[in-house]
Amino acid sequence: MKILVAGASGALGRPLITHLRHAGHEVWGMAQSPRGVEVVGALGAGVVQGNALDRSKVFAIMERLRPDCVVDQLTSLPASPFDLPLRLPADRVLRLQGGGNLFDAAQAWGVQRYIQQSCGFYLDGAGGLADDTALLKIAAPGHVGESARMYAALEKRVMSAAGMQGTALRYGFFYGPHTWYWPDGAFTAHMRRGEVALIGGGRSVFSFIHVDDAAAATVSALSAPGGVYNVVDDQPTGVQAWLPAYARWVGASAPGQMEEQAALQQLGEESVYYQNNLDGASNHKARRVLGLAPRQQPWGAV
């Protein structure tokens, strides 16, 4: 199968290209920057350079390649999670408008399958684990709610595709090489500098996924029925448990404690929400249909 991966030089794009090539697919990666083009080429994929926001360029790429499947992994995230509020508006523009160009071009040139990156950590599990039918937390405050509404729009777009099989993969928080959550990652650097605090009771439940496991599930989705899948690991864990365990794993001091009222005043409502109102996700469907077999979190047993 000929596959075009948009956002191919990102934390998931890199292992995805490797997994796709090992599975025998013809893989093309679209990247915008010269560095991204270099990364994709070094992985052995065909390379096309283009900005997803350039609609005519995207249509020209699609016309030339005529892929069987497009995998939309477009993101514009900062090097550090602490900079998310500044970058998220641009990220939403890229995913909605740039991804819209990609989606429209795929439909125009007869692409058979379309796989959309979605979100497995802003799901409404009504206080429990969210399954694949759960809605996104579109009423959440600040950037959490805005991003949840963006993901809802992306899912609606891909699942309403005419004449093209649509799949939305709701990935958990990524960890592994080139992510924030790794020994050399940005979140770890903040932890080691004592810049991460546990807010209130840390009642949120986080669902993670290693980027290699996410890539393997994405490859499986190429031959699976379309639909929505939660691609998360087997260890949904409360913030109050995983945050100190992660600190021990990376050799950082235990996180400090911040009361919710103080966090509201200093950091804003969405920071309190992030640590106290997110629900974990169930991966039962992805395990059954995609053969997802996620590894254990490296900090889980520390």
N, C-alpha and C positions, 0 to 999 in steps of 0.2 A: 504494500500500500504506500502511496506517496503522501507524505504528511508535511504540512507547514506548521511550524511552531512559532507563534508570535510571543515576544518576550523571552527569546531562547537563551539569552545569556544570564538570566536571573538564577536565584538559588535553586529553584525547581527546574528551570529550563535546562540547566547543565546536566543533572542526572537523567532527566527525561530524554534528552537526545541520546545519551549513552544507552539507556534501556531500549529505546526504539530501534537503534541501529543493531543492537544485539539480537533483537527479535526479527531482524531481517527486513525492516522497512526502509524505504527511501526517504531520508529526512532532510528537510530544508528548514533553516532557522532564520527568522527575521530579527534583525537588531538595528538599533538606531546609531549608536556611537561607534567610532573606529575601534575602541577597545572591545565593545560587544561583538563586533564583526570578527575580530581576532580570536576571541574566546570560542565562538561558534565554529569557526574554521578549524581551530585546534582540536575540537571534539570529533572532527571527521564528517560533519554535516555540510550540505550545500548551504551557501550563505546568500541572503539578499539583504541589502541595506535599505532601510526605509523608516520613516516616521509614520506611525499609525494615524496621526492627525492629518497627514497629507492624503486626502481622499483619492485624488487622481493617481498618486504613486501606488497606493494600496491596490486599486483596481488594476493597474498595469502589472503589478507583481502577480496578482491572482490570475490574470489572463495568460501570463507567460507560463506559470507553473502548472496551472490546472490540477491542484492537489485533490486527492480523494477525501482527505480529512484536514480540518483546521483545528489546532489546539490553541486557544486564546489564554495565554499566561501573562498578559500585559499588566505591568505594575509600574508605579513611579514612587517607590517608597524610599525614605531617607536611610542613611547609614546607621543612624541611632533611633531607637523607638522614642527617645525623649523629644525628637524633632518632628514627630508625627503630626501635631496640630498645624505646623507650617506647611507640610508637604501634602496632606490629605486632599485639599481642594484640587491640586494638580493631578493627583492620583485618580480622583473621581472623573475629571475631564478626560484623562487618557482612557480609562476603562469604558466610560459611557460613549464618548464621541469617537475616540480612536478605535475602540472595540466595535462600535457601530459601523464604522467604515469597513472594518475587517469582515463583520457579519454580512453586510450588504453585498460586498464583493464576492464573498463565498456563495451567497444565494444567486448572484448574477451569473457566476461562472460554473454553476452546477455541482458544487461541492456536496458530497453525499452525507458526510458526518461533521458535526461541529461540537467540540468539547470546550466548555466554559469554566474557567476558574471561579469558584464561589467560596463562601465562608462557612466554616463549621464551628465558629466560636461566638457568633452573635445570634444564635438560634434561641427561640423561646421554648424551653422545655417545661414551662409551668412549674418550675422548682425541681424538676427531675431531669433525666437525660432526654435530650431532644432526638426524636427519630427523623427519618428522611422526609416526613410530611410536615414537620414543624415550620412555622412561620419565622421570619427574622424579626429581631427586636427593633422594629421601625420607630417605636415611640421612645426609644432611649434618648438621653440628653446629648447635646453637642455632637461631636464628630462620630461618636458611636452610633447614634441614630442616623446621621447623614450617610455613613458608610453602610449601615444595614439597609437603608432605603435604596442605595446604589446596588447592592448585591441582589435585592429583590427585583430591581429593574433588569439586571443582567439575566437572572433566572427566567423571568417572564419572557424576555426576548428570545433566549435560546430554546425555551420549551414551546414557543409558539411558531417555530420555524416551519415554513411551508415547503414541502418537498425535500427536507433535509433532516436527518435524525439528530436531535439535540440531546446533549448530556450536560448536566451541571454537577461538578464535583466540589463538594463542600469540604475543603481541606481544613484541618485543625491548625493550631499554631505550629509553624514550621520550626524544626530544630535540625541540626546537622551542619555540615560544611557550608560556609557562605551565608549563614543565618545569624540572627541576633543571639539565639540560644545555643551557644557552643563555646568551648573554652576560649577561643580567640574572637568571640562575637561581641557586639557592642553592649548587649545587655549584661554580659559578664563583666565588662570593663566598668560599667556603672555599679555593679554589685561590689566589685573589689575596691571601689572608691567610696563605698558606704553611702551611695546616692539613692538606694532603693529601700523604701520603707513598706512595712505591712500596714495597710490602712484598715482600721477598725478590726472586725473579726475575720477579714479575708474570706468571706463566705462564697465568693465566686468559685465555680468549678471550671477548670481549664482542660480542654482536650487538645493534645499535641499530636504531631505525626512527623516522623523522620522523612526528610526529603527523598531519600531513596525508596522508602515504602510508598510515598505519595506518587513517585514516578512509576513504580511498578503497577500501582492501581490504575493509573492513567493509561498505561499500555493495555491493560486488561479491558478498559472501557471501550477500546476500539472495536472489540468483537462482542460486546455485551449489549443488551437492550438499552435504548435511551432512557433517560429519566434523571432523577436527583439522587445522589449518593453522598452520605457522610463518610469522608475519608479521614478517619481519626484512629488513634491507637486504642488499646484496651484499658488504659489507665486514666480515666477522667479523675482529676485530683483537685481538692480544694486548695486555694491559694495559701491558706494558712499552713498547709502541709508541704506543698512542693517548693515554695519559695525558700524556706530554710534548708530543705534538702538540696536544692540547687546550689545554694551558697556553700554548703559543705563540699559538694562535688567539685566546685571550681576553686576551692580554697579561699573563699571570702568569709568575712565575719558575718554573723547572723544579722539579718535585716533588722533595722530599728522598727519601732512601733509608733504609729501616728493615729491619734483619735480622729474619728470621722468628721467632727465639727471643725477641727483644725485643718484637716485636709480640704474640706469644703471651702474654707476661707483662703487657703494658700494655693491649692491646686485646682479647685473647681469641682463642680458636680460630677463631671464625667469620670474623673479619676477615682472618686469614691464608688461610682457605679461599676467601673471596670473591675475593681477588686471585690465587689460585694454583690453584684447582680447578674453575672454571666452564668449561663448553664452549660454543662458539658453535653456531649453528643454520643449517641449510640452508633456503633459501626456494624450492627448485625446484617444489614442488607449488603454492605460492601464486602463483608467477609463471605457471605453466601453467594453473591453473584459475581463479584470481581476477584474472589480468591484472596482478599486482603489478609495478610498475615503479619501484622506489625510487630516490630521488635519492642523489647522492654526499654523504658526510658533509662538512660545511664545513671541518672541521679535518684531513681526511684528506690534503690536498695541501699543508698548511702546512709 
